[in-house]
Amino acid sequence: MSANEFVAETTAGEGQKSRFMTAGEIARDMQISEGSAYRIIRQMNAKLKEQGFITFRGRVNRRYYLKATGAGLETL
């Protein structure tokens, strides 16, 4: 996965989603507890750090999350 895949076209504004997902969003999306969501964020951020990306505690890049979980796939 290249760094260019993570470049956002715009910054989050009115009517737009943030580039990062919070534990609360992930918990709702996956129907899990926020504690489990934080654990998933830590795992994803560790993988991103290994690849040289800057990460933020308690948040994960939305595109990476969608790709890693397959949540953004239309059909399997």
N, C-alpha and C positions, 0 to 999 in steps of 0.2 A: 504494500500500500504506500503510495507516494505522498509527499507533503502537499502536493497540488490538489489531491483529493479532499483535503481538509480546508482549503481556502474558501471562505464564504463570499458569495457575490455581493451581499449587502449586510449591513449590521441589523440587528433585531430592532424593530420599531413597532409602531402600532399595527396590529394585525399580522405581524410576522413572529415566527417562533425563534427563540434564542438558538445560537449555535450549540449550546450546551444543555444537557438534560440534568435535572436534579434527581436526588434519590426519591423524592415524592412522585415525580413524573414516572420514573422507572417502576416504582412500587405499584402505581395505578395501572401502568401498561402491562405489567407481568402478573398482577394480582398477588403480590407478595408483600411482606412487611418492609418498612423503611430500613430496618436493620439489615435485612437480606439485600436490599437494593444498594446500601452503602458497601456491602461486601463485594457485590458485582462491580461497582464503580472502582473500588480499589484494585480488583483484578484487571479490569480493562485499562486503567491508568498505568498499572505496572507494565503491561504489554506495550502501551504507547511510549512510556519512558524508555524502555529497552530499544525502541526504534528511533529514539532521539527527539521525541516530541515533548513539548512543554505541557504539563498537565495541571489541573486545578483540583484541590481537595474537595470532595463532595459533588463534583460535576464531571461529566464525560461528554466528549464530542458527540453531538446528535447523529451525524453521518456514520461515525464509527460504531455507535451503539446499534443503529438500524441494520448496518451490514453484519455486525458480529452476531446479532440475535436472529437475523433473517426476518425481522419485523417489517422491513421495507419491501419485501418480495411480494409480488402480485400473486403468483402461483408457484407451486413447488413441483 
